[in-house]
Amino acid sequence: MAERYHAEFVDLKNFKIQHELLRTVPVELMFRYNFVPIEQQKDALVIAVSDPSQLMVLDEIAGLLSHRIIPRVATLSQITELLKKTSSRSACWTKPARG
């Protein structure tokens, strides 16, 4: 997928999440759109997504966060696992109810 869309692949298996960066993004957005922020650049937010071909989703995330987005590709299972680990370790984070 990464190669097809000329996006860099990011292995999140041993990724050290930047908790300060996570606090800048509403957790419900990360769960709704299945992404994790991995780096703040000067003028853009780098996020890991499983499918960079979903341009409308990327545009929506950019609009909601008021940031230019640079997508990187990761597996959906790694993104989900990282979100679960991060949310379970923080008392102030809760997974939004599905409804």
N, C-alpha and C positions, 0 to 999 in steps of 0.2 A: 504494500500500500504506500509506504513512504517513497519508494523508488518511483512508482507510477505518478505520484503527484509532486515529485521533486521536493519533498520535505524531509527534514532530518529525522531519523528514528532515535527515540530516547528510551533506554532501558530503565524502567522505574523500579526494578527489583531491589536494588540497593541504594535507591535515590534518597538523598538527605533533603527533606522538605524544609523550606525556609518559612518558619512559623510567622515571622513578621509579614511576609508576603501573603500568606494565607489569610491573615486578618484583614487584608485590604479587599478581599473578594467575598461576597455573601455565600455562605456555605450552601444555601438552597440552590443557587445558580450552578455550583459545581456538581451537585447531585443531579439536578434537572438535565444539564447538558453533558454530563460525564466528561469533565475536564479537570485538570489541576494546573494551577499556575506554577511555573518552574523557574521563571526569571523575570525580573523587571529590568528592561533596558531603558535607555535614555528617553525614548519616545514611544515605547511599545511594551506590551505585556506578552511574554512568551508562555504559551500554554501547551500542555500535552493533551491531544485528542486521539481517538481511535480512527476517525474517518475524516481526513482533511478535505474530502470532496464535497462535504456538506457546507457549501459557501454561505447559504442563507443562515445557517446556525452560527457560523463564525461571525457573520455580520451582526446578527442579533446579540451575541455575546459582546462584541465590540461596542455596540450601541448602549447596551445596559451598563457596561463598565466605563464607558466614555474613554476608551483606550484603543489605540491601534493594536491589532492582535497578530502575533506571529505564531502560526501553528507548528507544532512538532508532533510526530506520530509515536504513539505508544499503544500497547495492546489494551483492549477494553478491560480485560481481567486485571491487569496491573493498575490501571486507573481506579477501578472499583476497589481493589484491595487497599490502595494507598488512601483513598477517601475513607474507607471503613476504619483503618488503623488510626488515621489522624483524628477522625471524629470520636473514636472510642477513647483516645488518650486525653481529650480535652473536655472538661466538665461543661464548658460553655457552648459546646457544639452538640447539636442533635440532628439526626437525620430527619428531613421533613417527611411528614405523613403522606402516603400516596392515597389519592382519592379521586 
